[in-house]
Amino acid sequence: MEQQFCQSCGMPLTPEILGTNADGSRNEEYCIYCYKDGAFTGDFTMEEMVEFCAQFVEEYNKNTGQNLSREEYKGVLRQYYPNLKRWQLPANQLPHATSPIKQQLIDEVNALGIKGMPHIDNLFVLQGSFVNMEYTINGNKVKLLDDNATYWGNQVEKGDGRCFGIACDEHYILVSEYGKDGADAELVVFKRRG
C-alpha cells in the first residue's frame, strides 16, 4: 500500500494520527496535529508552517538517515509544501481553526500571569508522548499526561536558554519550564480547569 502523507505538514500518515472531521470521523488527508474537529489547528501561512516544522529537523534526519541543518531542512520543506493540498487552496477556502476551547485555553494560560512567560497567541495540537515530561515531585519521578492523548500546546523561549512548555485539554492546564530537549523539566503550574 502506498504511503500517504499529511496534506498540510507532510508527515507520514498512520491510522493512529489521522485528523478528525467535524462529525468526529477520521480525515484521511490530514494528521491530528494539523486538522482536528473539521478545522486546521493553526492558521499558518506556508512559510509559518515551514518555520514551525523546522524544529523537528532532528527527527527528520533520524528517519531519513540524513544530516540536514535546520536551514537546509527549511529549504526542503519550501520545495515540498507547494505540492500539498493545503497550500494549493485559496486562503478563503481553508477551514480555519476556530475551536472555541482553543481560544478559552489561550485566555486561561495568559491569565495565569506566569513571570517571564511571553503572551501566548496560539496553541497547536501535540501528541502526549511529545509533551509528557518527567517531573520530580516530593522526591518521586512522575509523568502527569497521557502519552496516547492529544493536547493543545505550545513552546515559548524564555530567553535564558530555557523554554516554557504548555499542554492543555478540557480538564487541565500544565505549564512547565525546561532546557534543551526537555532537560531539567520543572513543573510551574498544573491546575484543573473550571
N, C-alpha and C positions, 0 to 999 in steps of 0.2 A: 504494500500500500504506500502511495506517495506521501511524503511528509508534508503536512500543512503548516503554515506559518501565520502568526497574528498579522492581520492586515493593518495594524497600527504601529506596533513596535518591532515586528519581525521575529519575535520569539517563537521557537517551535511549539506547536500546539499539541497538547496531550489531553485526554478526556478530563483529567482532574483539574486542569487550569482553564477550561473553556469559560468564556464570559457568559453573562446571563441576559436574556431579553426581559422586557417589561413584565411579561407574564411568568417569569421565573424559569422558563425553558432555557436550555443551553444554546449559546450562539456559536456556530461553527466557524466564524470568521475572525473573532477577536478573543484575546485572553482576558481573564478575570481582572488583571491589573489595569487593562485599558478600557474594559467595557463591562459595566455592571448595571443591572436593572434597566436595560434598554437605552443607556446613555454612556458616553465616554466619561471616564472617571476624572479626566483632566482636560481643560480647554487649552490645549497646546497648539502652537504653530508647529510646522515640521521642524524648524530649527530649534525650538524649545524642546521637542521630543528628542532630537539628536543630543542636546546638552544633558537632558535627564538620563538617557540610556547610556551615555558615555561613561557614567560612573561604574557600569558593570563590565568594563573592558577586561578585568582580570578573569571573570567568569567566561567571557567570550574566548579569551586566549586559552584557558584551560580546556574548553570544549572543542576547540579547533586546532590545538597544537601550535598556534601562532604566538608571537610575542610583540603585539602592537602596542604602541604608546596610546595614551588617551586621545591625542590629536589625530593620530593615524586612524584610530577606530572611528572618530567623528567623520573622517573622510569616507570611510567605508559606508557608514550609515547615510551620509548625504547622497551617495550614489545609489544606494539600495531603496531608500524610502520613497522616492518618486514612483516606484513600481507598485507600491502597496495601495490598496483601495482607499484607505482613509485620506491619503494625501493627493488622490486624484479627484475627490469630491469637492465641489464648491463649498466654501465655508458656511453658506446659508442652508446647506443640505445636511450638515453634520448634526447628529443628536448630541447636544451639549450636556455636560454634567450638571444637572440641576437637582440632584438628590437633596431633599430638604434636610436630611440628617447630616449631610456633609457640611452645610453652612452652619448648622447648630453646633457641630463639633468644633469647627474653626472658632466660632464665637466663644464657646466654653473654654477652649485651650487658651485663647488670648485673655480671657477674664481671670485666669489663674494668676496673672501678674508675676510670672517667674523672673527673678532678677537675672539680667544678662541674656534672656531669650528674646530674639527679634520677633516682631509681629508676624504671625502666620497668616498667609493669604490663600493657601491651597493645601489640600490633603490628597493623597493618592491611595489606591488600593494596593496593599502589600501583603505578601504571604506571611503567615505567622512564623514559619521557620526562619524567615529572613530577619524578623524583628524581635524574636523571642530570646532575649539575653538572660544570662545567669547573674543574679544579684546575691550578695551576702546579707542576709537578714537574721539578726540575733545569732550570728555565728554559723548559720546554715546556708548552703548554696541552694537557691531556688529559682525556678522559672515561673513567671506569672501568666504567660499567654499560652495559647494552643497552637502548636506548630502547624496543624492542619486547617486552621481557620484563616480568614482574611480580615484585615483591619484597615481602617482609614489611617494613614500615617504620613510622616514626613521626617526629614532630617535637615537640621539647620546648623550651620557652623557657628561656633561660639566666638571664635576669634583668637583663641589661645591654643589652637591645635586640637581642641575637643569639640564635640558636637552635642546638640540636643536631639534626642530621638522621641518621636511622638507616635503612639499607637492607640487607636480608639475604636470602640464598637458601640452598639446600642446600650451596653451595660457599664463600661468602664472607660476611663481616660488614664493612660500611663505616659509619663514623661520621664526620660532618663537622660543621663549625661555620660559620655564615653569618649575614649580616644580612638585612634586609628583601628579600623576593623573591629570595633566594639570592645576594645581593650579597656580594662578597669571600669566596667559599667557600674554606675551608681544610680539608684532609684531616687528621683526628685519628687514625683507625685504619682500616687496610684489611688484613684478615688472612684467610687461608684457614682454613676450619673443619677441626677434627679434626687 
